[in-house]
Amino acid sequence: MSAVTTNSFAQDRHGQALLNDIVRRFADLLIASGATIQMIRDAMSKAIATAVDSRATTTFTELGALLRDCMEVMCTWRRDVDFVDKDGEPKPLARWCGNESFDALCTRAGCNHLSSEILNVLLEFGAASIADDGTVVSETPTFLLARAAAGGRLATDGLLKQLEGFLQALHRNVCSISGIGKPKFERACTVSVAIELEPIFDRLVRNRGQEFIDSIDEWLERNAKYESVSGRYLELGAGAYFIDLGERPTRTKKG
């Protein structure tokens, strides 16, 4: 999950434009790692052939500004004291009426879209559900991508923006070695440990990562309200992710 600004100055781009940028940056990074053009062509051809053979059903959905509203609703639902229970978990909410309803949640989150539009998207992507008593229930800690009950829907412009942000960080830092642009913070570490420790590490990353993202998101939310003296704006954010490179026959040193 990553934190992103939600101000109205952010420019939405078509999914194809996002995809073009992602593939270009990815190719640049592969070349920087020593891969030849022919190696990249062969790898891409094999990857596409495998994808075509796959029976998984996905539908590309461009949510644009609606994506940000969905993310804000899920974040507010988890953070705002009026919408969490005594254990700090999101409360089940009435759909339309009252100060603790889904409609009120959307208002508190500062959404620019109708609460009915947002609810439909959250339900479609499995981020929320409707309980037997008619209340709206949170199913995930955030809204980025979620599998719908049918159809295997995973692809949204939100997923492309996640890929774009991560690849952009690597790309910028690689280019900065040649004096192009300034390097930005980007760190990762891996080490081989006993497989029994994976659940413990998963909880550690989930908890610490969520705390980090929440602090970044809160800072961005506060500062997104300020008007630029120069009249110029840019979209900023930060991310945290879990690395699992699979089972190894022997230990490897931290790298």
Secondary structure as the mmCIF struct_conf table of DSSP 4:
data_model
#
loop_
_struct_conf.conf_type_id
_struct_conf.id
_struct_conf.beg_label_comp_id
_struct_conf.beg_label_asym_id
_struct_conf.beg_label_seq_id
_struct_conf.end_label_comp_id
_struct_conf.end_label_asym_id
_struct_conf.end_label_seq_id
STRN STRN1 SER A 2 VAL A 4
TURN_TY1_P TURN_TY1_P1 SER A 8 PHE A 9
HELX_LH_PP_P HELX_LH_PP_P1 ALA A 10 ASP A 12
HELX_RH_AL_P HELX_RH_AL_P1 GLY A 15 ALA A 32
TURN_TY1_P TURN_TY1_P2 SER A 33 GLY A 34
HELX_RH_AL_P HELX_RH_AL_P2 ILE A 37 ASP A 53
STRN STRN2 THR A 61 THR A 61
TURN_TY1_P TURN_TY1_P3 GLY A 64 GLY A 64
HELX_RH_AL_P HELX_RH_AL_P3 ALA A 65 ARG A 79
HELX_RH_3T_P HELX_RH_3T_P1 VAL A 81 PHE A 83
STRN STRN3 VAL A 84 VAL A 84
TURN_TY1_P TURN_TY1_P4 LYS A 86 ASP A 87
BEND BEND1 GLY A 88 GLY A 88
HELX_LH_PP_P HELX_LH_PP_P2 GLU A 89 GLU A 89
STRN STRN4 PRO A 90 PRO A 90
HELX_LH_PP_P HELX_LH_PP_P3 LYS A 91 PRO A 92
STRN STRN5 LEU A 93 ALA A 94
BEND BEND2 ARG A 95 GLY A 98
TURN_TY1_P TURN_TY1_P5 ASN A 99 GLU A 100
STRN STRN6 SER A 101 SER A 101
HELX_RH_AL_P HELX_RH_AL_P4 PHE A 102 ARG A 108
TURN_TY1_P TURN_TY1_P6 ALA A 109 GLY A 110
BEND BEND3 ASN A 112 HIS A 113
HELX_RH_AL_P HELX_RH_AL_P5 SER A 115 GLU A 124
TURN_TY1_P TURN_TY1_P7 PHE A 125 GLY A 126
BEND BEND4 ALA A 127 ALA A 127
STRN STRN7 ALA A 128 ILE A 130
TURN_TY1_P TURN_TY1_P8 ASP A 132 ASP A 133
BEND BEND5 GLY A 134 GLY A 134
STRN STRN8 VAL A 136 SER A 138
BEND BEND6 THR A 140 THR A 142
BEND BEND7 LEU A 144 LEU A 144
BEND BEND8 ALA A 149 GLY A 151
STRN STRN9 THR A 156 THR A 156
HELX_RH_AL_P HELX_RH_AL_P6 ASP A 157 SER A 176
TURN_TY1_P TURN_TY1_P9 ILE A 177 GLY A 179
BEND BEND9 ILE A 180 GLY A 181
HELX_RH_3T_P HELX_RH_3T_P2 ILE A 195 LEU A 197
HELX_RH_AL_P HELX_RH_AL_P7 GLU A 198 ASN A 223
TURN_TY1_P TURN_TY1_P10 ALA A 224 LYS A 225
BEND BEND10 TYR A 226 TYR A 226
HELX_LH_PP_P HELX_LH_PP_P4 GLU A 227 SER A 228
BEND BEND11 VAL A 229 GLY A 231
STRN STRN10 GLY A 237 GLY A 239
BEND BEND12 PRO A 249 THR A 250
#
